[in-house]
Amino acid sequence: MSKIAFWITAGPDLRDKALANMVLAGRLKANRQQDVEVYFFGPGVQLAGSNDEAITQALKILTEGQVSLGACPFNAEQYGVTQTVGDQGIRMEPAGEALVRLTQEGYQIIGV
């Protein structure tokens, strides 16, 4: 089994790029039973906290598929989306801690 972490920094201006990778993460988990996590950092947190229907739907599918979702709490505060991100089922974990944890746990990190 592969361990793959999607590190999404693509914000609203790169919505389709981020969305494609969110969909891929969900499919890797559902169809191939891979160990997948998705982490939102920088502008990616702004995108995760947006009211974009396609992003909201993708997050719902990831949550229902038991894909672990994380985001930087400092970015969430910076973009004013802390509540929205939390409502999406995304846990807050500082980026440095998340990056170290993922590498220590053997995840291959895919930057988006």
Secondary structure, DSSP 8 states (H G I E B T S, - for coil): --EEEEEE---GGGHHHHHHHHHHHHHHHHHH--EEEEEE-THHHHHHTS--HHHHHHHHHHHHTT-EEEE-HHHHHHHT-HHHHHHTT-EE--HHHHHHHHHHTT-EEEE-
